[in-house]
């Protein structure tokens, strides 16, 4: 379903999604949506963002390997220096 729909921002910043979309995606009062700002283009998704969960998994994996924030920053500086030598 690729079609443009117009919504209006109310005085308090509230958007009302058209009933057609709410019904199509089974959205109910109180459901959370993910809003991503792509430089002025807004993407509104009924799916939850997985970014925080992925970041937590990466952190857990690196911590289990003995990595710390300091060790990762040191590795980043070393890589940047190596690229600067090219």
Backbone atoms as SQL, in Angstrom:
CREATE TABLE atoms (id INTEGER PRIMARY KEY, chain TEXT, resi INTEGER, resn TEXT, atom TEXT, x REAL, y REAL, z REAL);
INSERT INTO atoms VALUES
  (1, 'A', 1, 'UNK', 'N', 0.855, -1.164, 0.000),
  (2, 'A', 1, 'UNK', 'CA', 0.000, 0.000, 0.000),
  (3, 'A', 1, 'UNK', 'C', 0.902, 1.228, 0.000),
  (4, 'A', 2, 'UNK', 'N', 1.173, 1.777, -1.163),
  (5, 'A', 2, 'UNK', 'CA', 2.022, 2.957, -1.269),
  (6, 'A', 2, 'UNK', 'C', 1.171, 4.114, -1.744),
  (7, 'A', 3, 'UNK', 'N', 0.749, 4.922, -0.777),
  (8, 'A', 3, 'UNK', 'CA', -0.035, 6.100, -1.134),
  (9, 'A', 3, 'UNK', 'C', 0.253, 7.185, -0.113),
  (10, 'A', 4, 'UNK', 'N', 0.171, 8.412, -0.553),
  (11, 'A', 4, 'UNK', 'CA', 0.398, 9.546, 0.334),
  (12, 'A', 4, 'UNK', 'C', -0.908, 9.905, 1.027),
  (13, 'A', 5, 'UNK', 'N', -0.800, 10.184, 2.307),
  (14, 'A', 5, 'UNK', 'CA', -1.945, 10.634, 3.086),
  (15, 'A', 5, 'UNK', 'C', -1.530, 11.888, 3.824),
  (16, 'A', 6, 'UNK', 'N', -2.457, 12.775, 4.028),
  (17, 'A', 6, 'UNK', 'CA', -2.173, 14.008, 4.738),
  (18, 'A', 6, 'UNK', 'C', -2.701, 13.894, 6.157),
  (19, 'A', 7, 'UNK', 'N', -1.842, 14.270, 7.110),
  (20, 'A', 7, 'UNK', 'CA', -2.264, 14.349, 8.509),
  (21, 'A', 7, 'UNK', 'C', -1.944, 15.756, 8.984),
  (22, 'A', 8, 'UNK', 'N', -2.633, 16.184, 10.005),
  (23, 'A', 8, 'UNK', 'CA', -2.447, 17.541, 10.504),
  (24, 'A', 8, 'UNK', 'C', -1.967, 17.481, 11.946),
  (25, 'A', 9, 'UNK', 'N', -1.033, 18.355, 12.278),
  (26, 'A', 9, 'UNK', 'CA', -0.535, 18.452, 13.645),
  (27, 'A', 9, 'UNK', 'C', -1.464, 19.367, 14.422),
  (28, 'A', 10, 'UNK', 'N', -1.995, 18.867, 15.539),
  (29, 'A', 10, 'UNK', 'CA', -2.887, 19.695, 16.356),
  (30, 'A', 10, 'UNK', 'C', -2.068, 20.658, 17.205),
  (31, 'A', 11, 'UNK', 'N', -2.750, 21.520, 17.939),
  (32, 'A', 11, 'UNK', 'CA', -2.091, 22.533, 18.754),
  (33, 'A', 11, 'UNK', 'C', -1.102, 21.894, 19.726),
  (34, 'A', 12, 'UNK', 'N', -1.414, 20.737, 20.267),
  (35, 'A', 12, 'UNK', 'CA', -0.545, 20.083, 21.245),
  (36, 'A', 12, 'UNK', 'C', 0.429, 19.107, 20.588),
  (37, 'A', 13, 'UNK', 'N', 0.543, 19.121, 19.263),
  (38, 'A', 13, 'UNK', 'CA', 1.500, 18.271, 18.564),
  (39, 'A', 13, 'UNK', 'C', 0.988, 16.870, 18.286),
  (40, 'A', 14, 'UNK', 'N', -0.284, 16.658, 18.434),
  (41, 'A', 14, 'UNK', 'CA', -0.878, 15.331, 18.231),
  (42, 'A', 14, 'UNK', 'C', -1.199, 15.110, 16.756),
  (43, 'A', 15, 'UNK', 'N', -0.839, 13.932, 16.251),
  (44, 'A', 15, 'UNK', 'CA', -1.214, 13.518, 14.895),
  (45, 'A', 15, 'UNK', 'C', -2.301, 12.457, 15.007),
  (46, 'A', 16, 'UNK', 'N', -3.252, 12.509, 14.104),
  (47, 'A', 16, 'UNK', 'CA', -4.257, 11.458, 14.045),
  (48, 'A', 16, 'UNK', 'C', -4.001, 10.656, 12.787),
  (49, 'A', 17, 'UNK', 'N', -3.741, 9.361, 12.969),
  (50, 'A', 17, 'UNK', 'CA', -3.541, 8.490, 11.814),
  (51, 'A', 17, 'UNK', 'C', -4.896, 8.153, 11.218),
  (52, 'A', 18, 'UNK', 'N', -4.991, 8.138, 9.897),
  (53, 'A', 18, 'UNK', 'CA', -6.262, 7.784, 9.258),
  (54, 'A', 18, 'UNK', 'C', -6.736, 6.395, 9.698),
  (55, 'A', 19, 'UNK', 'N', -8.028, 6.258, 9.858),
  (56, 'A', 19, 'UNK', 'CA', -8.626, 4.999, 10.313),
  (57, 'A', 19, 'UNK', 'C', -8.203, 3.829, 9.433),
  (58, 'A', 20, 'UNK', 'N', -8.080, 4.082, 8.148),
  (59, 'A', 20, 'UNK', 'CA', -7.668, 3.033, 7.203),
  (60, 'A', 20, 'UNK', 'C', -6.321, 2.425, 7.624),
  (61, 'A', 21, 'UNK', 'N', -5.367, 3.273, 8.024),
  (62, 'A', 21, 'UNK', 'CA', -4.059, 2.782, 8.463),
  (63, 'A', 21, 'UNK', 'C', -4.146, 2.087, 9.821),
  (64, 'A', 22, 'UNK', 'N', -4.900, 2.689, 10.744),
  (65, 'A', 22, 'UNK', 'CA', -5.038, 2.064, 12.067),
  (66, 'A', 22, 'UNK', 'C', -5.631, 0.671, 11.938),
  (67, 'A', 23, 'UNK', 'N', -6.626, 0.539, 11.090),
  (68, 'A', 23, 'UNK', 'CA', -7.246, -0.773, 10.887),
  (69, 'A', 23, 'UNK', 'C', -6.300, -1.745, 10.180),
  (70, 'A', 24, 'UNK', 'N', -5.604, -1.264, 9.153),
  (71, 'A', 24, 'UNK', 'CA', -4.715, -2.132, 8.365),
  (72, 'A', 24, 'UNK', 'C', -3.592, -2.715, 9.211),
  (73, 'A', 25, 'UNK', 'N', -3.107, -1.929, 10.196),
  (74, 'A', 25, 'UNK', 'CA', -1.974, -2.374, 11.005),
  (75, 'A', 25, 'UNK', 'C', -2.371, -2.716, 12.431),
  (76, 'A', 26, 'UNK', 'N', -3.669, -2.835, 12.659),
  (77, 'A', 26, 'UNK', 'CA', -4.206, -3.257, 13.960),
  (78, 'A', 26, 'UNK', 'C', -3.682, -2.379, 15.095),
  (79, 'A', 27, 'UNK', 'N', -3.657, -1.068, 14.871),
  (80, 'A', 27, 'UNK', 'CA', -3.186, -0.126, 15.877),
  (81, 'A', 27, 'UNK', 'C', -4.326, 0.251, 16.804),
  (82, 'A', 28, 'UNK', 'N', -4.018, 0.248, 18.080),
  (83, 'A', 28, 'UNK', 'CA', -5.013, 0.579, 19.089),
  (84, 'A', 28, 'UNK', 'C', -4.505, 1.729, 19.947),
  (85, 'A', 29, 'UNK', 'N', -5.395, 2.359, 20.672),
  (86, 'A', 29, 'UNK', 'CA', -5.027, 3.437, 21.576),
  (87, 'A', 29, 'UNK', 'C', -3.931, 2.955, 22.521),
  (88, 'A', 30, 'UNK', 'N', -2.879, 3.744, 22.635),
  (89, 'A', 30, 'UNK', 'CA', -1.784, 3.411, 23.534),
  (90, 'A', 30, 'UNK', 'C', -0.658, 2.626, 22.893),
  (91, 'A', 31, 'UNK', 'N', -0.832, 2.157, 21.648),
  (92, 'A', 31, 'UNK', 'CA', 0.250, 1.435, 20.962),
  (93, 'A', 31, 'UNK', 'C', 1.423, 2.382, 20.720),
  (94, 'A', 32, 'UNK', 'N', 2.627, 1.846, 20.854),
  (95, 'A', 32, 'UNK', 'CA', 3.829, 2.620, 20.575),
  (96, 'A', 32, 'UNK', 'C', 4.212, 2.482, 19.111),
  (97, 'A', 33, 'UNK', 'N', 4.690, 3.581, 18.534),
  (98, 'A', 33, 'UNK', 'CA', 5.210, 3.593, 17.180),
  (99, 'A', 33, 'UNK', 'C', 6.645, 4.104, 17.245),
  (100, 'A', 34, 'UNK', 'N', 7.446, 3.743, 16.267),
  (101, 'A', 34, 'UNK', 'CA', 8.812, 4.241, 16.174),
  (102, 'A', 34, 'UNK', 'C', 8.845, 5.347, 15.124),
  (103, 'A', 35, 'UNK', 'N', 9.402, 6.507, 15.501),
  (104, 'A', 35, 'UNK', 'CA', 9.547, 7.639, 14.591),
  (105, 'A', 35, 'UNK', 'C', 11.030, 7.879, 14.371),
  (106, 'A', 36, 'UNK', 'N', 11.444, 7.857, 13.110),
  (107, 'A', 36, 'UNK', 'CA', 12.835, 8.109, 12.753),
  (108, 'A', 36, 'UNK', 'C', 12.868, 9.337, 11.861),
  (109, 'A', 37, 'UNK', 'N', 13.737, 10.294, 12.218),
  (110, 'A', 37, 'UNK', 'CA', 13.902, 11.513, 11.436),
  (111, 'A', 37, 'UNK', 'C', 15.108, 11.329, 10.525),
  (112, 'A', 38, 'UNK', 'N', 14.878, 11.235, 9.241),
  (113, 'A', 38, 'UNK', 'CA', 15.938, 11.075, 8.247),
  (114, 'A', 38, 'UNK', 'C', 16.195, 12.419, 7.578),
  (115, 'A', 39, 'UNK', 'N', 16.648, 13.374, 8.370),
  (116, 'A', 39, 'UNK', 'CA', 16.949, 14.687, 7.823),
  (117, 'A', 39, 'UNK', 'C', 15.731, 15.404, 7.273),
  (118, 'A', 40, 'UNK', 'N', 14.634, 15.347, 7.990),
  (119, 'A', 40, 'UNK', 'CA', 13.420, 16.036, 7.565),
  (120, 'A', 40, 'UNK', 'C', 12.394, 15.129, 6.914),
  (121, 'A', 41, 'UNK', 'N', 12.763, 13.895, 6.651),
  (122, 'A', 41, 'UNK', 'CA', 11.815, 12.895, 6.157),
  (123, 'A', 41, 'UNK', 'C', 11.512, 11.990, 7.339),
  (124, 'A', 42, 'UNK', 'N', 10.253, 11.967, 7.756),
  (125, 'A', 42, 'UNK', 'CA', 9.870, 11.178, 8.918),
  (126, 'A', 42, 'UNK', 'C', 9.391, 9.805, 8.500),
  (127, 'A', 43, 'UNK', 'N', 9.913, 8.801, 9.172),
  (128, 'A', 43, 'UNK', 'CA', 9.463, 7.431, 8.966),
  (129, 'A', 43, 'UNK', 'C', 8.769, 7.001, 10.252),
  (130, 'A', 44, 'UNK', 'N', 7.509, 6.658, 10.154),
  (131, 'A', 44, 'UNK', 'CA', 6.719, 6.234, 11.298),
  (132, 'A', 44, 'UNK', 'C', 6.398, 4.769, 11.108),
  (133, 'A', 45, 'UNK', 'N', 6.819, 3.950, 12.052),
  (134, 'A', 45, 'UNK', 'CA', 6.674, 2.514, 11.892),
  (135, 'A', 45, 'UNK', 'C', 5.925, 1.901, 13.068),
  (136, 'A', 46, 'UNK', 'N', 4.995, 0.989, 12.778),
  (137, 'A', 46, 'UNK', 'CA', 4.310, 0.300, 13.870),
  (138, 'A', 46, 'UNK', 'C', 5.200, -0.758, 14.532),
  (139, 'A', 47, 'UNK', 'N', 6.360, -0.974, 13.978),
  (140, 'A', 47, 'UNK', 'CA', 7.295, -1.939, 14.563),
  (141, 'A', 47, 'UNK', 'C', 8.221, -1.218, 15.526),
  (142, 'A', 48, 'UNK', 'N', 8.611, -1.895, 16.555),
  (143, 'A', 48, 'UNK', 'CA', 9.544, -1.309, 17.514),
  (144, 'A', 48, 'UNK', 'C', 10.939, -1.270, 16.903),
  (145, 'A', 49, 'UNK', 'N', 11.675, -0.234, 17.252),
  (146, 'A', 49, 'UNK', 'CA', 13.050, -0.112, 16.794),
  (147, 'A', 49, 'UNK', 'C', 13.897, -1.175, 17.469),
  (148, 'A', 50, 'UNK', 'N', 14.744, -1.813, 16.709),
  (149, 'A', 50, 'UNK', 'CA', 15.618, -2.845, 17.247),
  (150, 'A', 50, 'UNK', 'C', 16.998, -2.301, 17.589),
  (151, 'A', 51, 'UNK', 'N', 17.192, -1.009, 17.395),
  (152, 'A', 51, 'UNK', 'CA', 18.512, -0.415, 17.599),
  (153, 'A', 51, 'UNK', 'C', 18.978, -0.580, 19.040),
  (154, 'A', 52, 'UNK', 'N', 18.124, -0.264, 20.010),
  (155, 'A', 52, 'UNK', 'CA', 18.529, -0.375, 21.408),
  (156, 'A', 52, 'UNK', 'C', 18.829, -1.818, 21.782),
  (157, 'A', 53, 'UNK', 'N', 18.008, -2.752, 21.296),
  (158, 'A', 53, 'UNK', 'CA', 18.243, -4.162, 21.610),
  (159, 'A', 53, 'UNK', 'C', 19.547, -4.645, 20.982),
  (160, 'A', 54, 'UNK', 'N', 19.821, -4.226, 19.752),
  (161, 'A', 54, 'UNK', 'CA', 21.073, -4.619, 19.098),
  (162, 'A', 54, 'UNK', 'C', 22.280, -4.019, 19.805),
  (163, 'A', 55, 'UNK', 'N', 22.169, -2.773, 20.220),
  (164, 'A', 55, 'UNK', 'CA', 23.262, -2.127, 20.947),
  (165, 'A', 55, 'UNK', 'C', 23.539, -2.872, 22.249),
  (166, 'A', 56, 'UNK', 'N', 22.492, -3.289, 22.931),
  (167, 'A', 56, 'UNK', 'CA', 22.669, -4.039, 24.179),
  (168, 'A', 56, 'UNK', 'C', 23.343, -5.387, 23.923),
  (169, 'A', 57, 'UNK', 'N', 22.966, -6.063, 22.834),
  (170, 'A', 57, 'UNK', 'CA', 23.595, -7.343, 22.487),
  (171, 'A', 57, 'UNK', 'C', 25.067, -7.164, 22.158),
  (172, 'A', 58, 'UNK', 'N', 25.392, -6.120, 21.418),
  (173, 'A', 58, 'UNK', 'CA', 26.790, -5.860, 21.054),
  (174, 'A', 58, 'UNK', 'C', 27.598, -5.548, 22.317),
  (175, 'A', 59, 'UNK', 'N', 27.035, -4.714, 23.181),
  (176, 'A', 59, 'UNK', 'CA', 27.711, -4.370, 24.436),
  (177, 'A', 59, 'UNK', 'C', 27.971, -5.616, 25.264),
  (178, 'A', 60, 'UNK', 'N', 26.974, -6.466, 25.369),
  (179, 'A', 60, 'UNK', 'CA', 27.114, -7.708, 26.145),
  (180, 'A', 60, 'UNK', 'C', 28.198, -8.605, 25.562),
  (181, 'A', 61, 'UNK', 'N', 28.212, -8.740, 24.243),
  (182, 'A', 61, 'UNK', 'CA', 29.206, -9.606, 23.589),
  (183, 'A', 61, 'UNK', 'C', 30.620, -9.058, 23.780),
  (184, 'A', 62, 'UNK', 'N', 30.784, -7.747, 23.621),
  (185, 'A', 62, 'UNK', 'CA', 32.109, -7.147, 23.777),
  (186, 'A', 62, 'UNK', 'C', 32.574, -7.203, 25.226),
  (187, 'A', 63, 'UNK', 'N', 31.656, -6.992, 26.149),
  (188, 'A', 63, 'UNK', 'CA', 32.000, -7.078, 27.569),
  (189, 'A', 63, 'UNK', 'C', 32.420, -8.498, 27.929),
  (190, 'A', 64, 'UNK', 'N', 31.732, -9.480, 27.381),
  (191, 'A', 64, 'UNK', 'CA', 32.070, -10.889, 27.640),
  (192, 'A', 64, 'UNK', 'C', 33.467, -11.214, 27.110),
  (193, 'A', 65, 'UNK', 'N', 33.914, -10.490, 26.089),
  (194, 'A', 65, 'UNK', 'CA', 35.252, -10.696, 25.524),
  (195, 'A', 65, 'UNK', 'C', 36.301, -9.874, 26.263),
  (196, 'A', 66, 'UNK', 'N', 35.881, -9.179, 27.308),
  (197, 'A', 66, 'UNK', 'CA', 36.824, -8.390, 28.089),
  (198, 'A', 66, 'UNK', 'C', 37.054, -6.989, 27.581),
  (199, 'A', 67, 'UNK', 'N', 36.265, -6.560, 26.601),
  (200, 'A', 67, 'UNK', 'CA', 36.419, -5.206, 26.060),
  (201, 'A', 67, 'UNK', 'C', 35.810, -4.189, 27.026),
  (202, 'A', 68, 'UNK', 'N', 36.405, -3.019, 27.050),
  (203, 'A', 68, 'UNK', 'CA', 35.872, -1.896, 27.814),
  (204, 'A', 68, 'UNK', 'C', 35.723, -0.721, 26.862),
  (205, 'A', 69, 'UNK', 'N', 35.066, 0.314, 27.328),
  (206, 'A', 69, 'UNK', 'CA', 34.943, 1.514, 26.505),
  (207, 'A', 69, 'UNK', 'C', 36.325, 2.060, 26.173),
  (208, 'A', 70, 'UNK', 'N', 37.199, 2.059, 27.161),
  (209, 'A', 70, 'UNK', 'CA', 38.555, 2.571, 26.942),
  (210, 'A', 70, 'UNK', 'C', 39.304, 1.755, 25.888),
  (211, 'A', 71, 'UNK', 'N', 39.188, 0.434, 25.945),
  (212, 'A', 71, 'UNK', 'CA', 39.901, -0.397, 24.965),
  (213, 'A', 71, 'UNK', 'C', 39.356, -0.191, 23.553),
  (214, 'A', 72, 'UNK', 'N', 38.045, 0.009, 23.453),
  (215, 'A', 72, 'UNK', 'CA', 37.453, 0.237, 22.137),
  (216, 'A', 72, 'UNK', 'C', 37.852, 1.599, 21.580),
  (217, 'A', 73, 'UNK', 'N', 37.893, 2.620, 22.447),
  (218, 'A', 73, 'UNK', 'CA', 38.324, 3.942, 21.991),
  (219, 'A', 73, 'UNK', 'C', 39.791, 3.922, 21.581),
  (220, 'A', 74, 'UNK', 'N', 40.612, 3.188, 22.316),
  (221, 'A', 74, 'UNK', 'CA', 42.026, 3.062, 21.965),
  (222, 'A', 74, 'UNK', 'C', 42.168, 2.398, 20.593),
  (223, 'A', 75, 'UNK', 'N', 41.413, 1.329, 20.366),
  (224, 'A', 75, 'UNK', 'CA', 41.459, 0.637, 19.072),
  (225, 'A', 75, 'UNK', 'C', 40.997, 1.556, 17.947),
  (226, 'A', 76, 'UNK', 'N', 39.986, 2.367, 18.212),
  (227, 'A', 76, 'UNK', 'CA', 39.496, 3.311, 17.212),
  (228, 'A', 76, 'UNK', 'C', 40.569, 4.342, 16.868),
  (229, 'A', 77, 'UNK', 'N', 41.243, 4.886, 17.894),
  (230, 'A', 77, 'UNK', 'CA', 42.323, 5.846, 17.641),
  (231, 'A', 77, 'UNK', 'C', 43.438, 5.209, 16.819),
  (232, 'A', 78, 'UNK', 'N', 43.790, 3.971, 17.147),
  (233, 'A', 78, 'UNK', 'CA', 44.848, 3.274, 16.408),
  (234, 'A', 78, 'UNK', 'C', 44.466, 3.087, 14.953),
  (235, 'A', 79, 'UNK', 'N', 43.230, 2.722, 14.693),
  (236, 'A', 79, 'UNK', 'CA', 42.765, 2.545, 13.310),
  (237, 'A', 79, 'UNK', 'C', 42.792, 3.875, 12.559),
  (238, 'A', 80, 'UNK', 'N', 42.376, 4.940, 13.220),
  (239, 'A', 80, 'UNK', 'CA', 42.390, 6.254, 12.580),
  (240, 'A', 80, 'UNK', 'C', 43.820, 6.667, 12.237),
  (241, 'A', 81, 'UNK', 'N', 44.739, 6.403, 13.135),
  (242, 'A', 81, 'UNK', 'CA', 46.148, 6.721, 12.871),
  (243, 'A', 81, 'UNK', 'C', 46.658, 5.905, 11.705),
  (244, 'A', 82, 'UNK', 'N', 46.282, 4.650, 11.643),
  (245, 'A', 82, 'UNK', 'CA', 46.728, 3.788, 10.550),
  (246, 'A', 82, 'UNK', 'C', 46.202, 4.302, 9.214),
  (247, 'A', 83, 'UNK', 'N', 44.952, 4.764, 9.165),
  (248, 'A', 83, 'UNK', 'CA', 44.409, 5.317, 7.928),
  (249, 'A', 83, 'UNK', 'C', 45.089, 6.630, 7.569),
  (250, 'A', 84, 'UNK', 'N', 45.486, 7.405, 8.588),
  (251, 'A', 84, 'UNK', 'CA', 46.164, 8.674, 8.333),
  (252, 'A', 84, 'UNK', 'C', 47.542, 8.481, 7.721),
  (253, 'A', 85, 'UNK', 'N', 48.153, 7.297, 7.935),
  (254, 'A', 85, 'UNK', 'CA', 49.487, 7.012, 7.396),
  (255, 'A', 85, 'UNK', 'C', 49.442, 6.615, 5.932),
  (256, 'A', 86, 'UNK', 'N', 48.274, 6.376, 5.403),
  (257, 'A', 86, 'UNK', 'CA', 48.162, 5.910, 4.001),
  (258, 'A', 86, 'UNK', 'C', 48.192, 7.030, 3.030);
